[in-house]
C-alpha cells in the first residue's frame, strides 16, 4: 500500500493522476484550482518568513562567540594599560592613552561570562578604573 497524501492510501496504480507533464512535482486538483495570484502571495509570504527566520538566527549568539568578545575586550584594555605605562615611562603625559583607555572601558561588557573569566575581567576593569582615577586626581591637583 502506498500513501499518496492527505487523501489516504492508494492500493492501485489507478489512483495516480493519468496525465502527467514531463515529470516532477504536480499538485492534486481535488481541492479546486489555485489561482496564480494566490500562489504568488503564498510564495512571497514564505520568502518574508524565511528572511525573518534568518535574521532571528543571526541575532542569536553562541557562548563561544560571547567568550571571544569578552576576551577581546579584556585584551584591548590590557593593551591600553600597556600604552599608558609606556607613555608615562617615556616621560609623556599619556593623555591620548588615557582617552583610549576610558573609551575602551566604557565599551559594553557581557555579564554572562563564565565565573573564572568574569573574575579576570573584573580585575582588568578595576585596574583600568584605578589608572583613570589616578589621572583625574593628578589633574585636579594641578
Residue frames as a rotation matrix with the C-alpha (Angstrom) as fourth column:
UNK 1
0.589 0.808 0.000 0.00
0.808 -0.589 0.000 0.00
0.000 0.000 -1.000 0.00
UNK 2
-0.532 -0.769 0.356 1.34
0.781 -0.607 -0.145 3.43
0.327 0.201 0.923 -0.88
UNK 3
0.201 0.540 -0.817 0.47
0.742 -0.628 -0.234 6.66
-0.640 -0.559 -0.527 0.98
UNK 4
-0.129 -0.205 0.970 -0.08
0.931 -0.362 0.047 9.45
0.341 0.910 0.237 -1.54
UNK 5
-0.753 -0.152 0.640 -1.03
0.046 -0.983 -0.179 12.39
0.656 -0.105 0.747 0.61
UNK 6
-0.832 0.418 0.365 -3.86
-0.519 -0.355 -0.777 13.80
-0.195 -0.837 0.512 2.71
UNK 7
0.021 0.909 -0.415 -6.47
-0.949 0.149 0.278 11.74
0.314 0.389 0.866 0.88
UNK 8
0.609 0.175 0.774 -5.22
-0.570 0.775 0.273 8.48
-0.552 -0.608 0.571 2.31
UNK 9
-0.405 -0.780 0.477 -3.72
-0.278 0.602 0.749 5.34
-0.871 0.171 -0.460 0.89
UNK 10
0.331 0.426 -0.842 -3.91
-0.937 0.044 -0.346 4.18
-0.110 0.904 0.414 -2.69
UNK 11
0.169 -0.231 0.958 -3.92
-0.269 0.924 0.270 0.46
-0.948 -0.303 0.094 -3.29
UNK 12
0.435 0.012 0.900 -3.88
0.760 0.531 -0.375 0.52
-0.482 0.847 0.222 -7.08
UNK 13
-0.683 -0.730 0.006 -1.96
0.592 -0.550 0.589 2.45
-0.427 0.406 0.808 -9.69
UNK 14
-0.172 0.696 0.697 -5.28
0.832 -0.276 0.481 3.81
0.527 0.663 -0.532 -11.00
UNK 15
0.613 0.412 -0.674 -5.37
0.752 -0.566 0.338 6.28
-0.242 -0.714 -0.657 -8.12
UNK 16
-0.418 -0.827 -0.375 -2.45
0.551 -0.560 0.619 8.18
-0.722 0.052 0.690 -9.66
UNK 17
0.285 0.470 -0.835 -3.19
-0.401 -0.733 -0.550 11.06
-0.871 0.492 -0.020 -11.99
UNK 18
0.621 0.046 0.783 -3.39
0.532 0.708 -0.464 9.75
-0.575 0.705 0.415 -15.51
UNK 19
0.657 -0.358 0.663 -1.83
0.537 -0.395 -0.746 12.66
0.529 0.846 -0.067 -17.36
UNK 20
0.528 -0.592 -0.609 1.49
0.472 -0.392 0.790 13.95
-0.706 -0.705 0.073 -16.09
UNK 21
0.867 -0.297 -0.399 3.73
-0.477 -0.726 -0.495 16.50
-0.143 0.620 -0.772 -17.63
UNK 22
0.418 -0.804 -0.422 7.38
-0.418 0.242 -0.875 15.97
0.806 0.543 -0.235 -18.37
UNK 23
0.067 -0.368 -0.927 7.85
0.682 0.695 -0.227 14.69
0.728 -0.618 0.297 -14.84
UNK 24
-0.807 -0.469 0.359 8.42
0.056 -0.665 -0.745 16.17
0.588 -0.581 0.563 -11.46
UNK 25
-0.851 0.425 -0.308 6.00
0.326 -0.030 -0.945 17.59
-0.410 -0.905 -0.113 -8.94
UNK 26
-0.608 0.739 0.289 2.27
0.072 -0.312 0.947 18.03
0.791 0.597 0.136 -9.57
UNK 27
-0.854 0.384 0.350 -0.35
-0.478 -0.315 -0.820 19.42
-0.204 -0.868 0.453 -7.18
UNK 28
-0.686 0.699 0.205 -3.59
0.706 0.707 -0.048 17.46
-0.178 0.111 -0.978 -6.74
UNK 29
-0.883 0.395 0.254 -6.58
-0.190 -0.795 0.576 19.21
0.430 0.461 0.777 -8.25
UNK 30
-0.377 0.786 -0.490 -9.25
0.755 0.567 0.330 17.73
0.537 -0.245 -0.807 -5.95
UNK 31
-0.221 0.264 -0.939 -9.47
0.817 -0.475 -0.326 20.82
-0.532 -0.839 -0.111 -3.74
UNK 32
0.864 0.502 -0.033 -10.03
0.393 -0.714 -0.579 23.21
-0.314 0.488 -0.814 -6.66
UNK 33
0.282 -0.776 0.563 -7.57
0.803 -0.130 -0.582 25.08
0.525 0.617 0.587 -8.79
UNK 34
0.249 -0.325 -0.912 -5.28
0.686 -0.606 0.403 27.58
-0.683 -0.727 0.072 -7.08
UNK 35
0.962 0.130 0.239 -5.04
0.264 -0.664 -0.700 30.88
0.068 0.737 -0.673 -8.87
UNK 36
0.154 -0.961 0.228 -1.66
0.724 -0.047 -0.688 32.31
0.672 0.271 0.689 -9.83
UNK 37
0.099 -0.071 0.993 -2.28
-0.372 -0.928 -0.029 35.35
0.923 -0.366 -0.118 -7.58
UNK 38
0.887 0.253 0.386 -2.82
-0.449 0.278 0.849 33.13
0.107 -0.927 0.360 -4.54
UNK 39
0.736 -0.671 -0.087 0.28
0.668 0.741 -0.063 31.11
0.107 -0.012 0.994 -5.34
UNK 40
0.002 -0.743 0.669 2.33
0.396 -0.614 -0.683 34.29
0.918 0.266 0.292 -5.74
UNK 41
0.387 0.210 0.898 1.07
-0.633 -0.647 0.424 35.66
0.670 -0.733 -0.117 -2.43
UNK 42
0.998 -0.016 0.061 1.94
-0.031 0.717 0.696 32.42
-0.055 -0.697 0.715 -0.68
UNK 43
0.450 -0.892 0.051 5.45
0.820 0.389 -0.420 32.30
0.354 0.231 0.906 -2.08
UNK 44
-0.050 -0.482 0.875 6.16
0.014 -0.876 -0.482 35.94
0.999 -0.012 0.051 -1.18
UNK 45
0.669 0.330 0.666 4.90
-0.640 -0.199 0.742 35.39
0.378 -0.923 0.078 2.37
UNK 46
0.924 -0.377 -0.069 7.11
0.370 0.833 0.412 32.35
-0.097 -0.406 0.909 2.77
UNK 47
0.179 -0.887 0.426 10.05
0.639 -0.225 -0.736 34.38
0.748 0.404 0.526 1.46
UNK 48
0.154 -0.047 0.987 9.44
-0.509 -0.860 0.039 37.02
0.847 -0.509 -0.156 4.13
UNK 49
0.921 0.218 0.323 9.12
-0.388 0.446 0.807 34.33
0.032 -0.868 0.495 6.80
UNK 50
0.670 -0.738 -0.080 12.41
0.706 0.667 -0.238 32.76
0.229 0.103 0.968 5.67
UNK 51
-0.039 -0.694 0.719 14.17
0.243 -0.704 -0.667 36.13
0.969 0.149 0.196 5.78
UNK 52
0.439 0.270 0.857 12.77
-0.699 -0.497 0.514 36.82
0.565 -0.825 -0.030 9.25
UNK 53
0.996 -0.093 -0.010 13.95
0.082 0.822 0.563 33.42
-0.044 -0.562 0.826 10.44
UNK 54
0.326 -0.933 0.152 17.44
0.764 0.165 -0.624 34.07
0.557 0.320 0.766 9.08
UNK 55
-0.008 -0.287 0.958 17.56
-0.239 -0.930 -0.280 37.48
0.971 -0.231 -0.062 10.76
UNK 56
0.776 0.347 0.527 16.49
-0.584 0.080 0.808 35.91
0.238 -0.934 0.265 14.05
UNK 57
0.853 -0.504 -0.137 19.22
0.519 0.847 0.117 33.27
0.057 -0.171 0.984 13.77
UNK 58
0.076 -0.864 0.498 21.85
0.488 -0.403 -0.774 35.92
0.869 0.302 0.391 13.12
UNK 59
0.228 0.085 0.970 20.86
-0.585 -0.784 0.206 37.68
0.778 -0.614 -0.129 16.32
UNK 60
0.988 0.129 0.088 21.43
-0.150 0.626 0.766 34.55
0.043 -0.769 0.637 18.40
UNK 61
0.168 -0.985 0.040 24.93
-0.851 -0.165 -0.499 34.30
0.499 0.050 -0.865 19.84
UNK 62
0.640 -0.048 -0.767 26.56
0.255 0.955 0.154 31.12
0.724 -0.294 0.624 20.92
UNK 63
0.955 -0.233 -0.186 28.55
0.141 -0.195 0.971 31.05
-0.262 -0.953 -0.153 24.17
UNK 64
0.147 -0.968 0.205 31.90
0.907 0.215 0.363 30.74
-0.395 0.133 0.909 22.38
UNK 65
-0.022 -0.116 0.993 31.30
0.690 -0.721 -0.069 33.98
0.724 0.683 0.095 20.48
UNK 66
0.867 0.347 0.358 30.37
-0.027 -0.685 0.728 35.80
0.498 -0.641 -0.584 23.70
UNK 67
0.732 -0.659 -0.170 33.53
0.448 0.278 0.849 34.41
-0.513 -0.698 0.499 25.33
UNK 68
-0.058 -0.766 0.641 35.69
0.996 -0.090 -0.018 35.55
0.071 0.637 0.768 22.40
UNK 69
0.297 0.242 0.924 34.21
0.347 -0.929 0.131 39.03
0.889 0.282 -0.360 22.55
UNK 70
0.997 0.057 0.042 34.82
-0.022 -0.315 0.949 39.24
0.068 -0.947 -0.313 26.32
UNK 71
0.404 -0.914 0.027 38.42
0.733 0.341 0.588 38.08
-0.547 -0.218 0.809 25.89
UNK 72
-0.050 -0.382 0.923 38.94
0.878 -0.457 -0.141 40.58
0.476 0.803 0.359 23.05
UNK 73
0.699 0.362 0.616 37.63
0.057 -0.888 0.457 43.40
0.713 -0.284 -0.642 25.28
UNK 74
0.921 -0.376 -0.098 39.91
0.132 0.064 0.989 42.38
-0.366 -0.924 0.109 28.16
UNK 75
0.138 -0.908 0.396 42.91
0.942 0.244 0.232 42.11
-0.308 0.341 0.888 25.85
UNK 76
0.186 0.004 0.983 42.18
0.613 -0.782 -0.113 45.55
0.768 0.623 -0.148 24.44
UNK 77
0.941 0.172 0.291 42.07
-0.115 -0.646 0.755 47.05
0.318 -0.744 -0.588 27.93
UNK 78
0.630 -0.776 -0.032 45.39
0.466 0.345 0.815 45.42
-0.622 -0.528 0.578 28.78
UNK 79
0.004 -0.607 0.794 46.87
0.980 -0.154 -0.123 46.86
0.197 0.779 0.595 25.58
UNK 80
0.516 0.242 0.822 45.63
0.202 -0.967 0.158 50.35
0.833 0.084 -0.547 26.53
UNK 81
0.980 -0.198 -0.008 47.15
-0.023 -0.152 0.988 49.95
-0.196 -0.968 -0.154 30.01
UNK 82
0.264 -0.928 0.264 50.48
0.843 0.355 0.404 48.99
-0.468 0.116 0.876 28.40
UNK 83
0.129 -0.159 0.979 50.28
0.737 -0.645 -0.202 52.05
0.664 0.747 0.034 26.14
UNK 84
0.861 0.247 0.444 49.73
-0.091 -0.784 0.614 54.23
0.500 -0.569 -0.653 29.19
UNK 85
0.786 -0.614 -0.066 52.65
0.310 0.300 0.902 52.61
-0.534 -0.730 0.427 31.03
UNK 86
0.037 -0.809 0.586 54.99
0.993 0.095 0.068 53.14
-0.111 0.580 0.807 28.07
UNK 87
0.356 0.146 0.923 53.87
0.431 -0.902 -0.023 56.75
0.829 0.406 -0.384 27.67
UNK 88
0.973 0.036 0.228 54.48
-0.180 -0.500 0.847 57.51
0.144 -0.865 -0.480 31.35
UNK 89
0.554 -0.828 0.092 57.85
0.523 0.432 0.735 55.74
-0.648 -0.358 0.672 31.35
UNK 90
-0.018 -0.525 0.851 58.79
0.981 -0.173 -0.086 57.71
0.192 0.833 0.518 28.24
UNK 91
-0.734 -0.304 -0.608 58.13
0.525 -0.822 -0.222 61.00
-0.432 -0.482 0.762 30.02
UNK 92
-0.742 0.565 0.362 54.93
0.070 -0.471 0.879 61.82
0.667 0.677 0.310 28.10
UNK 93
-0.659 0.548 0.515 51.71
-0.750 -0.425 -0.507 62.92
-0.059 -0.720 0.691 29.74
UNK 94
-0.965 0.227 0.132 49.73
0.230 0.973 0.011 59.91
-0.126 0.041 -0.991 28.43
UNK 95
-0.460 0.846 -0.268 46.56
-0.526 -0.503 -0.685 61.90
-0.715 -0.174 0.677 27.69
UNK 96
-0.178 0.380 -0.908 45.95
-0.941 0.205 0.270 60.08
0.289 0.902 0.321 24.40
UNK 97
-0.739 -0.149 -0.657 46.45
-0.046 0.984 -0.171 56.68
0.672 -0.096 -0.734 26.04
UNK 98
-0.888 0.456 -0.066 44.12
0.073 -0.002 -0.997 57.68
-0.455 -0.890 -0.032 28.88
UNK 99
-0.284 0.804 -0.523 41.46
-0.868 -0.447 -0.217 58.71
-0.409 0.392 0.824 26.37
UNK 100
-0.273 0.129 -0.953 41.69
-0.655 0.701 0.282 55.38
0.705 0.701 -0.107 24.58
UNK 101
-0.929 -0.103 -0.355 41.60
0.176 0.722 -0.669 53.55
0.325 -0.684 -0.653 27.91
UNK 102
-0.687 0.723 -0.073 38.47
-0.293 -0.368 -0.883 55.43
-0.665 -0.585 0.465 29.01
UNK 103
-0.142 0.636 -0.758 36.78
-0.990 -0.075 0.122 54.75
0.021 0.768 0.640 25.67
UNK 104
-0.446 -0.082 -0.891 37.52
-0.324 0.943 0.076 51.03
0.834 0.323 -0.447 25.84
UNK 105
-0.988 0.083 -0.127 36.41
0.149 0.349 -0.925 50.83
-0.033 -0.934 -0.357 29.46
UNK 106
-0.456 0.869 -0.191 33.02
-0.652 -0.473 -0.593 52.36
-0.605 -0.146 0.783 28.55
UNK 107
-0.549 0.215 -0.808 32.53
-0.665 0.474 0.578 49.64
0.507 0.854 -0.117 25.94
UNK 108
0.443 0.846 0.295 29.65
-0.872 0.332 0.359 47.30
0.206 -0.416 0.886 26.79
UNK 109
-0.716 -0.690 0.106 30.63
-0.685 0.666 -0.294 44.23
0.132 -0.284 -0.950 28.75
UNK 110
0.077 0.710 -0.700 28.86
-0.365 0.673 0.643 40.88
0.928 0.206 0.311 28.63
UNK 111
-0.180 -0.087 0.980 27.92
-0.980 -0.071 -0.187 39.89
0.085 -0.994 -0.073 32.18
UNK 112
0.804 0.566 0.181 27.08
-0.576 0.817 0.003 36.29
-0.147 -0.107 0.983 31.26
UNK 113
0.077 -0.861 -0.502 30.71
-0.690 0.317 -0.650 35.16
0.719 0.397 -0.570 31.11
UNK 114
0.455 -0.005 -0.890 31.87
0.405 0.892 0.202 32.06
0.793 -0.452 0.408 32.94
UNK 115
0.975 0.090 -0.205 32.89
0.224 -0.370 0.901 32.73
0.005 -0.924 -0.381 36.56
UNK 116
0.237 -0.964 -0.121 36.68
0.765 0.109 0.635 32.46
-0.598 -0.243 0.763 36.09
UNK 117
-0.372 -0.319 0.872 36.69
0.859 -0.473 0.194 34.73
0.351 0.821 0.450 33.05
UNK 118
0.584 0.667 0.463 34.36
0.392 -0.731 0.559 37.18
0.711 -0.145 -0.688 34.77
UNK 119
0.796 -0.344 -0.499 36.75
0.465 -0.180 0.867 37.42
-0.388 -0.922 0.017 37.75
UNK 120
-0.265 -0.940 0.215 39.71
0.870 -0.137 0.473 38.19
-0.415 0.313 0.854 35.47
UNK 121
-0.206 0.259 0.944 37.70
0.698 -0.637 0.327 40.78
0.686 0.726 -0.050 33.53
UNK 122
0.857 0.502 -0.121 36.62
0.417 -0.535 0.735 42.38
0.304 -0.680 -0.668 36.82
UNK 123
0.381 -0.805 -0.455 40.27
0.632 -0.133 0.763 42.74
-0.675 -0.578 0.458 37.82
UNK 124
-0.498 -0.539 0.679 41.19
0.867 -0.331 0.373 44.27
0.024 0.775 0.632 34.45
UNK 125
0.248 0.692 0.677 38.29
0.556 -0.674 0.485 46.73
0.793 0.256 -0.553 34.69
UNK 126
0.875 0.049 -0.482 39.30
0.467 -0.352 0.811 47.65
-0.130 -0.935 -0.331 38.23
UNK 127
-0.080 -0.986 -0.144 42.91
0.788 -0.151 0.597 48.31
-0.610 -0.065 0.789 37.20
UNK 128
-0.451 -0.023 0.892 41.79
0.762 -0.529 0.372 50.48
0.464 0.848 0.257 34.30
UNK 129
0.613 0.752 0.241 39.42
0.466 -0.591 0.659 52.40
0.638 -0.292 -0.713 36.58
UNK 130
0.605 -0.483 -0.634 42.22
0.627 -0.203 0.752 52.96
-0.492 -0.852 0.180 39.11
UNK 131
-0.470 -0.831 0.299 44.51
0.836 -0.310 0.452 54.37
-0.283 0.462 0.841 36.41
UNK 132
-0.143 0.503 0.852 41.77
0.596 -0.644 0.480 56.73
0.790 0.577 -0.208 35.22
UNK 133
0.846 0.471 -0.248 41.07
0.457 -0.404 0.793 57.83
0.273 -0.784 -0.557 38.80
UNK 134
0.189 -0.869 -0.458 44.78
0.774 -0.155 0.614 58.46
-0.604 -0.470 0.643 39.44
UNK 135
-0.603 -0.388 0.697 45.00
0.770 -0.512 0.381 60.59
0.210 0.766 0.607 36.30
UNK 136
0.305 0.800 0.517 41.91
0.469 -0.598 0.649 62.55
0.829 0.045 -0.558 37.38
UNK 137
0.780 -0.072 -0.622 43.39
0.597 -0.212 0.774 63.12
-0.188 -0.975 -0.122 40.84
UNK 138
-0.262 -0.954 -0.146 46.66
0.809 -0.300 0.505 64.43
-0.526 0.014 0.851 39.41
UNK 139
-0.446 0.179 0.877 44.77
0.649 -0.609 0.455 66.74
0.616 0.772 0.156 37.04
UNK 140
0.637 0.763 0.110 42.66
0.455 -0.487 0.746 68.15
0.622 -0.425 -0.657 39.86
UNK 141
0.497 -0.545 -0.675 45.77
0.723 -0.170 0.669 68.86
-0.479 -0.821 0.310 41.97
UNK 142
-0.487 -0.788 0.377 47.40
0.860 -0.358 0.364 70.83
-0.152 0.502 0.851 39.17
